[in-house]
Amino acid sequence: FRKNLSFCSLQHLSPEEAVEENFILNSIAWPETPPLLPPRSINDTSDPAHSSFIILPNEGGGQWIIGDRLEVRITMFDHHGHSKKYGGDVLTARLHSPALDAGVAGQVLDHLNGTYSVVFPLLWEGSAQVEVTLVHPSEAVAVLHRLIYDQPDRIAYNALFRSGSVNETTICGICMRPTQHPLCDYTDVRTGEPWFCYKPKTLSCDHRITHTAGPVREATLLKSNLFQRCMFSFPEYRKTFSKCKKCFKCNWSKPEAGSRSVSGAAGYYYKGVWQSLRDTPVHQFNTTSAITECLRHKEIHMYGDSTVRQWFEYLLKVQPDLHQFDLHNPAQSGPLLALDYKNNIKVTFRCHGPPIRFTVSSSEMRYIANELDGVAGGANTVIIFGIWAHYGTFPIEIYIRRLMTIRKAVLRLLARAPDTLVIIRTPNPKSSHGFEEFSASDWYSIQQDRVLRTIFKGINVHLVDAWEMTLAHWLPHNTHPEPPIIKNMMNVKLSYICSGNSN
C-alpha cells in the first residue's frame, strides 16, 4: 500500500530510526484488498445487512461468570450475499449494559478470510448486549490509504504576510506539489520538522505573521463508485459506510471465590465510572477540594490539539479558584494560562506545531519537542500532551517522525528530571459525518493509536486510553468526547498525579 512520498518533505532519519520506522510500518500494515475495478462493483463490498455474528459457547461450559471471556465470531458477506474471502474490514465492538451504565471495548482479531473474532472480558454481573460496528469495508480502506499518499494536501493551510499596508496570503504545508513558485522554508532548525509556504509575490518570507487553516479540497478519489454513495447526496450508501450495529443478549452471574482474572482491555465503565484494569487505580475526584488538594503546588503544562484543550477547559469549570489570564491569544490555539495563587497551581495550554487547523500567530507556533526542552521538570511538574487529530490527511510516516522527535525530548526531560510526570492522551473514535470519514476517519485513528503506543513503549510515561474510554461508552462518538467521558478522563489523569488523594 505504501506510496511514493516524493512531494512530501521528510527529515532524514538515522540508521536506527529508519529501522524502527520500517518496523512500525510493518506492524501496522493493513491486509491487502483486491482492487475494486470492473467487473467488480460496489455490490462486491462488505455489507452489514447480509453479515452476521454469533456468540460462541462458554469455553468452560455452562453459565458465564465474572472473569470469563466472551467470544464473538463475525462472518462478513457482500451485497450479493456471498461470503467474503479476505479480511481488512474496520470493525469495532463493545459489550454494554444500558441499565448499569456499564461497557467495555472488545478486542478484534482479523482471520484474513472474511471472518473475525472479538473477545470481551466479563466484568460485571447481569445482562449485557454485544454491539459490533462496521466502520469501513475493506474496499474503502484501500481507497483511504491511497488518499493519504496521493492527496495529502487536500486540507489547505494559509499564511498571512504583512508589511505596512501590504497584505498577501499564500498556501502552506508539508507536502507541497512542485510548481514554478518559489518556497519559503520554515523547517525548524532544532527538530528538523518541515513546513513550507509559497513565497508572496512582493513580500519576503520574513513577513509571515499568521497561520490559518484553509478550505477542504475535494478529494478526487472519492468520485469512484465505492465512495459515490457515501456523499450527502446519496443517503442510501450509509448502510455500508456508516456505523451499523447488531445486538444480542447474554447473562452471567457473580463468580465463586478464586475466580479467573481477565486481561486485554484497558478498563471498563460501571455505573458510569471508569475502572482501570492496568496501571494506577482510578480514584474519583468529585469535589473542588479533592482536585485542589491533588494539584496544590503543581505546575501542569498541556500541549496538543483541541482534545487536550478540553482538559484545560474542564479544570477552569470545576475549580473556581483557578483563574485564566487574558493573554490576548486565540482561544483555540493559545497559549493559555490559568493560576490559583492561594494553592500555588499553574496550568498552561499551547497547541502543537503545524500541521494545525487553528489560527495561530506565527511567533506562537511552537513544536512540542522544543517546548519540552524549555521545561526544568521535577516532582511538582506534570507534562500532558496529545497529538493526533490534525494528522489524518498525511502519510503515517509524518506522524511517526513527529512522535519520534517528541520522544527524544521526553527522554531528555526525564534524564535531567526523572521525577517529572508525563501523561499522553491517545486518539479516540470520532463521528461518522462526511468530512470525518474521508479526512480523519477512525481507520486513521486506529493506525495512529498503534503507532503512539509502539513509540512510547518502555518509557516512563502514562497513557490516558481515550480510544477505549470513548469506544466503551454509550454516548455517540465525537472528536471532542462528551462531558461524562471527559470527567472520567480527568479522574484518570488526576489519579496519575495524586494516587490515593481523592474522596
C-alpha positions as CSV (number, residue, x, y, z in Angstrom):
1,F,0.0,0.0,0.0
2,R,2.9,2.4,0.7
3,K,3.3,5.1,-2.0
4,N,6.0,7.3,-3.2
5,L,6.5,10.2,-0.8
6,S,8.4,12.3,-3.4
7,F,6.5,15.5,-2.9
8,C,6.3,15.2,0.9
9,S,9.5,16.6,2.5
10,L,10.5,14.3,5.4
11,Q,13.5,14.8,7.6
12,H,16.5,12.4,7.2
13,L,16.4,9.5,9.7
14,S,19.4,8.0,11.4
15,P,20.0,4.3,10.5
16,E,18.5,3.2,13.9
17,E,15.4,5.4,13.3
18,A,15.0,4.1,9.8
19,V,15.0,0.5,11.1
20,E,12.4,1.5,13.8
21,E,10.2,3.3,11.3
22,N,10.2,0.3,9.0
23,F,9.3,-2.0,11.9
24,I,6.4,0.3,12.9
25,L,5.1,0.4,9.3
26,N,5.2,-3.4,9.1
27,S,3.5,-3.7,12.4
28,I,0.5,-1.6,11.3
29,A,0.3,-2.9,7.7
30,W,-3.3,-3.4,6.8
31,P,-4.4,-6.6,4.9
32,E,-4.5,-6.1,1.2
33,T,-7.8,-5.9,-0.6
34,P,-8.4,-6.9,-4.3
35,P,-8.9,-3.7,-6.3
36,L,-12.5,-2.7,-6.9
37,L,-12.2,-2.5,-10.7
38,P,-14.5,-3.8,-13.4
39,P,-16.0,-6.3,-13.4
40,R,-16.1,-5.9,-9.6
41,S,-18.6,-3.3,-8.3
42,I,-20.0,-1.8,-5.1
43,N,-22.1,-4.9,-4.6
44,D,-18.9,-6.9,-4.1
45,T,-18.1,-4.9,-0.9
46,S,-18.8,-5.8,2.7
47,D,-22.5,-5.4,3.5
48,P,-23.6,-5.3,7.2
49,A,-27.2,-6.2,6.2
50,H,-26.0,-9.6,5.0
51,S,-23.2,-10.1,7.5
52,S,-23.7,-11.8,10.9
53,F,-22.1,-12.7,14.2
54,I,-22.7,-15.4,16.8
55,I,-21.8,-15.6,20.5
56,L,-19.7,-18.8,20.9
57,P,-20.5,-21.1,23.8
58,N,-18.6,-20.6,27.0
59,E,-15.2,-22.4,26.9
60,G,-15.8,-24.0,30.3
61,G,-19.4,-24.9,29.5
62,G,-22.4,-23.8,31.5
63,Q,-23.1,-20.2,32.6
64,W,-20.7,-17.4,32.2
65,I,-19.3,-15.9,35.3
66,I,-17.3,-12.7,36.0
67,G,-13.7,-13.3,35.0
68,D,-14.7,-15.4,31.9
69,R,-14.1,-14.3,28.3
70,L,-17.0,-13.9,25.9
71,E,-16.0,-14.6,22.3
72,V,-18.0,-13.5,19.2
73,R,-17.4,-14.8,15.7
74,I,-18.2,-12.5,12.8
75,T,-18.8,-13.6,9.2
76,M,-18.8,-10.9,6.5
77,F,-20.8,-11.1,3.3
78,D,-21.1,-8.8,0.4
79,H,-24.3,-7.3,-1.1
80,H,-24.9,-10.4,-3.2
81,G,-24.9,-12.5,0.0
82,H,-21.6,-14.1,-0.9
83,S,-19.2,-14.7,1.9
84,K,-16.0,-12.6,1.8
85,K,-12.8,-14.5,1.3
86,Y,-10.3,-11.8,2.6
87,G,-10.1,-9.5,5.6
88,G,-9.3,-5.9,6.1
89,D,-12.7,-4.6,7.2
90,V,-12.5,-2.0,10.0
91,L,-14.6,-3.3,12.9
92,T,-15.1,-2.1,16.4
93,A,-17.1,-3.7,19.2
94,R,-18.3,-3.2,22.7
95,L,-20.2,-5.1,25.4
96,H,-22.6,-2.9,27.3
97,S,-25.4,-2.9,29.9
98,P,-27.5,0.3,29.5
99,A,-29.3,-0.3,32.8
100,L,-26.0,-0.3,34.7
101,D,-24.3,2.3,32.6
102,A,-21.6,-0.3,32.0
103,G,-19.5,-1.0,29.0
104,V,-16.2,-2.5,27.8
105,A,-14.4,-2.4,24.4
106,G,-13.8,-5.7,22.6
107,Q,-10.5,-6.9,21.1
108,V,-11.0,-7.6,17.4
109,L,-8.9,-10.3,15.6
110,D,-8.9,-10.4,11.7
111,H,-8.6,-14.0,10.4
112,L,-7.9,-12.7,6.9
113,N,-10.6,-14.9,5.4
114,G,-13.7,-12.8,5.9
115,T,-14.2,-13.9,9.5
116,Y,-13.3,-12.1,12.6
117,S,-13.2,-12.8,16.3
118,V,-14.0,-10.4,19.1
119,V,-13.1,-11.1,22.7
120,F,-14.7,-9.3,25.7
121,P,-13.8,-9.8,29.4
122,L,-16.8,-10.3,31.6
123,L,-16.5,-7.7,34.4
124,W,-19.9,-7.1,35.9
125,E,-23.0,-9.2,36.9
126,G,-26.2,-9.1,34.8
127,S,-27.5,-8.8,31.3
128,A,-25.5,-7.2,28.5
129,Q,-25.6,-6.5,24.8
130,V,-22.9,-7.2,22.2
131,E,-22.6,-4.4,19.7
132,V,-20.5,-4.8,16.5
133,T,-19.8,-1.8,14.2
134,L,-18.6,-1.9,10.6
135,V,-16.7,1.4,10.4
136,H,-15.4,0.8,6.9
137,P,-15.5,-2.1,4.5
138,S,-12.0,-3.3,3.4
139,E,-12.6,-1.8,0.0
140,A,-13.0,1.7,1.5
141,V,-9.8,1.3,3.4
142,A,-7.9,0.7,0.2
143,V,-9.1,4.0,-1.2
144,L,-8.5,5.8,2.1
145,H,-4.9,4.5,2.1
146,R,-4.4,5.8,-1.5
147,L,-5.8,9.1,-0.5
148,I,-3.3,9.9,2.2
149,Y,-0.4,9.3,-0.2
150,D,-1.9,10.7,-3.4
151,Q,-3.7,13.7,-1.9
152,P,-2.1,14.6,1.4
153,D,-2.6,18.3,0.6
154,R,-6.4,18.2,0.4
155,I,-6.7,20.4,3.5
156,A,-5.2,23.7,2.7
157,Y,-3.1,25.8,5.2
158,N,-2.6,29.5,4.6
159,A,-0.1,32.1,5.9
160,L,-0.7,35.8,6.0
161,F,2.2,38.1,5.2
162,R,2.1,41.8,6.1
163,S,4.4,44.8,5.8
164,G,2.8,48.1,6.5
165,S,-0.4,48.3,4.5
166,V,0.5,45.4,2.1
167,N,-1.1,42.0,2.9
168,E,-0.6,38.8,1.0
169,T,-1.8,35.3,1.6
170,T,-0.2,32.1,0.3
171,I,-0.7,28.3,0.7
172,C,1.4,26.3,3.1
173,G,2.0,22.7,4.1
174,I,4.4,19.8,4.5
175,C,3.6,18.2,1.2
176,M,3.9,20.9,-1.5
177,R,3.4,19.9,-5.1
178,P,6.1,21.1,-7.5
179,T,5.3,24.4,-9.1
180,Q,7.2,27.4,-10.6
181,H,6.5,29.3,-7.3
182,P,9.5,29.7,-5.0
183,L,9.1,28.4,-1.5
184,C,9.7,29.9,2.0
185,D,11.4,27.2,4.0
186,Y,10.2,27.3,7.7
187,T,11.8,23.9,8.6
188,D,12.5,24.0,12.4
189,V,16.3,24.3,12.9
190,R,16.2,22.3,16.2
191,T,13.8,19.4,15.4
192,G,14.1,19.3,11.6
193,E,10.3,19.4,11.3
194,P,9.5,20.6,7.8
195,W,7.0,23.4,6.9
196,F,6.8,25.4,3.7
197,C,4.8,28.2,2.2
198,Y,4.7,29.6,-1.3
199,K,6.6,32.9,-1.3
200,P,4.5,36.0,-1.6
201,K,4.8,37.9,-4.8
202,T,6.1,41.1,-3.3
203,L,6.8,40.5,0.4
204,S,9.7,38.4,1.8
205,C,9.4,35.2,3.8
206,D,10.3,37.2,7.0
207,H,6.9,39.0,6.8
208,R,4.8,36.0,7.8
209,I,2.6,36.9,10.8
210,T,-0.3,34.4,11.0
211,H,-1.1,30.7,10.3
212,T,-4.6,29.7,9.4
213,A,-6.5,26.7,8.1
214,G,-7.8,27.0,4.6
215,P,-10.7,25.2,2.8
216,V,-11.0,21.4,2.4
217,R,-10.4,20.5,-1.1
218,E,-12.5,17.9,-2.9
219,A,-10.8,14.5,-2.8
220,T,-10.9,13.3,-6.4
221,L,-10.6,9.6,-5.4
222,L,-14.0,9.9,-3.7
223,K,-15.6,10.2,-7.1
224,S,-15.1,6.5,-7.6
225,N,-18.1,4.2,-7.3
226,L,-17.0,3.0,-3.9
227,F,-17.4,6.4,-2.3
228,Q,-20.0,8.0,-4.6
229,R,-22.9,6.8,-2.5
230,C,-21.4,7.9,0.9
231,M,-21.6,11.6,0.0
232,F,-24.5,13.5,1.5
233,S,-26.5,13.4,-1.8
234,F,-26.5,9.6,-1.7
235,P,-28.0,8.6,1.6
236,E,-28.7,5.0,0.6
237,Y,-25.0,4.3,0.8
238,R,-24.9,5.0,4.5
239,K,-25.9,1.4,5.2
240,T,-22.4,0.3,4.0
241,F,-20.2,3.2,5.0
242,S,-21.8,4.3,8.3
243,K,-21.8,2.5,11.6
244,C,-24.2,-0.4,11.5
245,K,-25.0,-2.4,14.7
246,K,-26.4,-5.8,15.6
247,C,-27.1,-6.7,19.2
248,F,-27.7,-10.0,21.1
249,K,-28.1,-10.6,24.8
250,C,-26.4,-12.9,27.3
251,N,-26.3,-13.3,31.1
252,W,-23.8,-14.2,33.6
253,S,-23.6,-14.3,37.4
254,K,-21.2,-13.4,40.2
255,P,-18.0,-15.5,40.4
256,E,-17.2,-18.0,43.1
257,A,-14.2,-17.5,45.3
258,G,-10.9,-17.5,43.4
259,S,-12.4,-16.7,40.0
260,R,-10.2,-16.2,37.0
261,S,-8.7,-12.8,36.2
262,V,-9.1,-11.0,32.9
263,S,-6.7,-9.1,30.7
264,G,-6.6,-7.3,27.3
265,A,-9.0,-4.4,27.9
266,A,-7.6,-1.1,29.4
267,G,-10.7,-0.8,31.6
268,Y,-14.5,-0.6,31.7
269,Y,-17.4,1.5,32.8
270,Y,-19.6,0.5,35.7
271,K,-22.4,2.9,36.8
272,G,-20.8,5.5,34.6
273,V,-17.4,5.3,36.3
274,W,-14.3,4.2,34.5
275,Q,-12.4,1.3,36.2
276,S,-8.9,0.8,35.1
277,L,-7.5,-2.8,34.5
278,R,-4.0,-1.5,34.1
279,D,-1.5,0.8,35.7
280,T,-2.8,3.1,38.5
281,P,-6.2,2.5,40.1
282,V,-8.7,5.3,39.1
283,H,-9.9,7.4,42.0
284,Q,-12.9,9.7,41.9
285,F,-12.2,13.4,42.2
286,N,-15.8,14.6,42.7
287,T,-15.2,17.8,44.7
288,T,-13.4,21.0,44.2
289,S,-11.4,20.4,47.4
290,A,-10.2,16.9,46.2
291,I,-8.9,18.3,42.9
292,T,-7.3,21.3,44.7
293,E,-5.6,19.0,47.2
294,C,-4.3,16.9,44.3
295,L,-3.0,19.9,42.3
296,R,-1.6,22.0,45.1
297,H,1.9,23.3,44.3
298,K,1.8,21.6,40.9
299,E,2.8,23.1,37.5
300,I,0.8,21.5,34.7
301,H,1.8,22.0,31.1
302,M,-0.6,20.8,28.4
303,Y,0.3,20.6,24.7
304,G,-1.6,19.4,21.7
305,D,-4.9,19.8,19.9
306,S,-8.4,20.7,21.0
307,T,-8.9,17.3,22.6
308,V,-6.2,18.2,25.1
309,R,-7.6,21.8,25.4
310,Q,-10.8,20.2,26.7
311,W,-8.9,19.2,29.8
312,F,-7.7,22.7,30.4
313,E,-11.3,24.0,30.0
314,Y,-12.6,21.3,32.3
315,L,-10.3,22.5,35.2
316,L,-11.5,26.1,34.7
317,K,-15.1,25.0,35.1
318,V,-14.7,22.9,38.2
319,Q,-12.0,24.9,40.0
320,P,-13.4,28.4,40.9
321,D,-10.0,29.5,42.4
322,L,-8.3,28.7,39.1
323,H,-8.4,31.9,37.1
324,Q,-7.5,32.2,33.4
325,F,-5.4,35.2,32.5
326,D,-6.2,37.0,29.3
327,L,-3.1,36.9,27.2
328,H,-4.9,38.2,24.2
329,N,-4.3,35.0,22.3
330,P,-6.8,33.0,20.2
331,A,-8.9,30.8,22.5
332,Q,-8.4,27.7,20.2
333,S,-4.6,27.8,20.0
334,G,-3.4,29.7,23.0
335,P,-1.0,29.9,24.7
336,L,-3.4,29.8,27.6
337,L,-2.6,30.4,31.3
338,A,-4.5,29.8,34.5
339,L,-3.3,30.4,38.0
340,D,-4.5,29.6,41.5
341,Y,-2.4,31.9,43.7
342,K,-3.8,30.6,47.0
343,N,-2.9,27.0,46.3
344,N,0.1,27.7,44.1
345,I,-1.3,25.9,41.0
346,K,-0.2,26.8,37.5
347,V,-1.9,25.3,34.3
348,T,-0.9,26.1,30.8
349,F,-2.0,25.0,27.3
350,R,-0.4,25.5,23.9
351,C,-1.3,24.0,20.6
352,H,1.2,21.8,18.8
353,G,3.2,23.0,15.8
354,P,2.0,22.6,12.2
355,P,0.0,21.0,10.7
356,I,-2.6,22.6,12.9
357,R,-6.1,23.7,11.9
358,F,-6.2,26.7,14.2
359,T,-5.4,30.4,13.7
360,V,-2.1,31.0,15.3
361,S,0.4,33.8,15.3
362,S,3.5,32.6,13.6
363,S,5.6,33.7,16.5
364,E,3.5,31.4,18.8
365,M,3.6,28.4,16.6
366,R,5.9,26.1,18.6
367,Y,6.8,22.4,18.4
368,I,6.2,20.3,21.5
369,A,9.7,19.0,21.5
370,N,11.1,22.5,21.7
371,E,8.7,23.4,24.5
372,L,9.7,20.3,26.5
373,D,13.4,21.3,26.2
374,G,12.5,24.6,27.9
375,V,10.9,22.8,30.9
376,A,13.0,22.3,34.0
377,G,10.9,19.4,35.3
378,G,10.7,17.9,38.7
379,A,8.4,16.3,41.2
380,N,5.8,19.1,41.0
381,T,5.8,19.3,37.2
382,V,3.3,17.5,35.1
383,I,3.6,17.3,31.3
384,I,0.5,16.3,29.3
385,F,0.2,16.1,25.5
386,G,-1.9,14.6,22.8
387,I,-1.2,14.9,19.1
388,W,-3.3,13.1,16.5
389,A,-6.4,14.8,15.2
390,H,-4.6,17.1,12.7
391,Y,-2.6,14.3,11.1
392,G,-5.3,12.2,9.5
393,T,-4.7,13.6,6.0
394,F,-1.0,12.9,5.9
395,P,1.1,9.8,5.3
396,I,1.7,8.0,8.6
397,E,5.4,8.4,8.2
398,I,5.0,12.1,9.1
399,Y,3.1,11.2,12.3
400,I,5.8,8.6,13.2
401,R,8.6,11.1,12.8
402,R,6.8,13.8,14.8
403,L,6.3,11.4,17.7
404,M,10.0,10.2,17.4
405,T,11.0,13.9,17.8
406,I,8.8,14.3,20.8
407,R,10.1,11.1,22.3
408,K,13.7,12.4,22.2
409,A,12.6,15.5,24.1
410,V,10.7,13.4,26.7
411,L,13.8,11.3,27.2
412,R,15.9,14.4,27.7
413,L,13.4,15.7,30.2
414,L,13.3,12.5,32.2
415,A,17.1,12.3,32.1
416,R,17.5,15.7,33.8
417,A,14.4,15.4,36.0
418,P,13.4,11.7,36.4
419,D,10.5,12.5,38.8
420,T,8.7,14.6,36.2
421,L,5.3,13.1,35.4
422,V,4.5,12.7,31.7
423,I,0.9,11.8,30.6
424,I,-0.1,11.1,27.0
425,R,-3.6,11.2,25.6
426,T,-4.3,8.6,22.9
427,P,-6.6,9.2,19.9
428,N,-10.3,8.4,20.2
429,P,-13.1,7.3,17.8
430,K,-14.9,10.1,16.1
431,S,-18.3,10.8,14.4
432,S,-19.3,9.3,11.1
433,H,-20.0,12.6,9.2
434,G,-18.7,13.0,5.7
435,F,-15.7,15.2,6.5
436,E,-14.6,12.9,9.3
437,E,-15.0,9.8,7.2
438,F,-12.6,10.7,4.4
439,S,-10.3,13.3,6.1
440,A,-9.9,11.9,9.6
441,S,-11.6,8.5,9.7
442,D,-11.4,6.1,12.6
443,W,-9.2,3.9,10.4
444,Y,-6.5,6.7,10.5
445,S,-7.0,7.0,14.3
446,I,-6.6,3.2,14.8
447,Q,-3.2,3.4,12.9
448,Q,-2.2,6.5,15.0
449,D,-3.1,4.8,18.2
450,R,-0.9,1.8,17.4
451,V,2.0,4.0,16.3
452,L,1.8,6.1,19.5
453,R,1.8,3.0,21.8
454,T,4.7,1.5,20.0
455,I,6.9,4.6,20.0
456,F,6.5,5.2,23.7
457,K,6.5,1.6,24.9
458,G,9.0,1.0,27.7
459,I,9.4,4.7,28.6
460,N,8.3,6.1,31.9
461,V,5.1,7.7,30.6
462,H,1.4,7.2,31.4
463,L,-1.4,6.8,28.9
464,V,-5.0,8.1,29.1
465,D,-6.6,5.5,26.9
466,A,-9.1,7.8,25.2
467,W,-9.7,5.2,22.5
468,E,-11.2,2.6,24.8
469,M,-12.8,5.2,27.1
470,T,-14.8,6.5,24.2
471,L,-15.5,3.2,22.5
472,A,-16.8,1.6,25.7
473,H,-19.1,4.5,26.5
474,W,-22.8,4.7,25.4
475,L,-22.5,8.3,24.2
476,P,-22.1,9.0,20.4
477,H,-18.5,9.2,19.2
478,N,-17.1,12.6,18.6
479,T,-13.7,14.1,18.0
480,H,-14.3,16.0,21.2
481,P,-15.8,13.4,23.7
482,E,-18.8,14.4,25.7
483,P,-18.5,15.8,29.2
484,P,-19.1,12.5,31.1
485,I,-16.2,10.9,29.2
486,I,-14.0,14.0,29.8
487,K,-14.8,13.8,33.5
488,N,-13.6,10.1,33.6
489,M,-10.5,11.0,31.6
490,M,-9.7,13.7,34.2
491,N,-10.1,11.2,37.0
492,V,-7.6,9.0,35.3
493,K,-5.2,12.0,34.8
494,L,-5.6,13.1,38.4
495,S,-5.1,9.6,39.7
496,Y,-1.7,9.5,38.0
497,I,-0.8,12.9,39.6
498,C,-2.2,12.1,43.1
499,S,-2.7,8.4,43.6
500,G,-4.9,7.9,46.6
501,N,-5.6,11.6,47.1
502,S,-9.4,11.6,46.4
503,N,-12.7,11.4,48.2
